[in-house]
Amino acid sequence: MTQFLKRTWAEVNLDAIQHNFRAIAGSLTGGCRAMAIVKADAYGHGAGYVSRALRAAGADWFGVSNLDEALQIRKAGISESILILGYTPPKEAARLAAFGITQTVFNREYGEELSAAASAAGVEVRVHIKLDTGMSRIGFLCQREEKLDDAADEVPAVCRLPGLAPEGVFTHFASADEEDGEAFTRLQFSLFRHTIDALEKRGVHFALRHCCNSAATLRFPHMHLDMVRPGIILYGLMPDRWMAAR
């Protein structure tokens, strides 16, 4: 008989996670793709195992919160694109480039610091621009229409910095999972689209535009754009109880 030193363990059904990813991917509009969110050790399910299973199911983008998590799944054999959604010290520019990891840039000062570090190391770091349309965490401020021009002026300056290769632009919805959050989510989406339009008029175009978390992916198909970022629904849970009853 196998001897166990610990009497508790978790059994993770990777087939179910693959099924969930395929169901999500199959529901997307147009040519939209899904970035699998595997932050926090894939929500405690084991980032390496889960990421490999998701790759086998068709995932070609992965989202994490920090550099350690990105390196964890790189070391697990994931060679596909990885986006760090949070902060990475600019001094890590060389490692970001060496491991092909995409970094979020959330304000001009950080972009300039990352650019300087990348240039000093002789590397180029892929980046996604984060717009703050109402989550109030990180991002170029564009929570009100009068702030859109400020963001539309700052972002192009960052995108022209040496050592940075802009790939995408994104925002994060604050209340898409709330039953009464539809109006604010629509406002955020409008601010996001208006800022992107203002940037395009300034000659800045992004290959990937993404804003939908799990709740928005399910509730607002017209907001899918180029990519969505499912997280908790990959693991078999609804973002909130009221959504499970729909």
Disulfide bonds with the S-S distance in Angstrom:
none
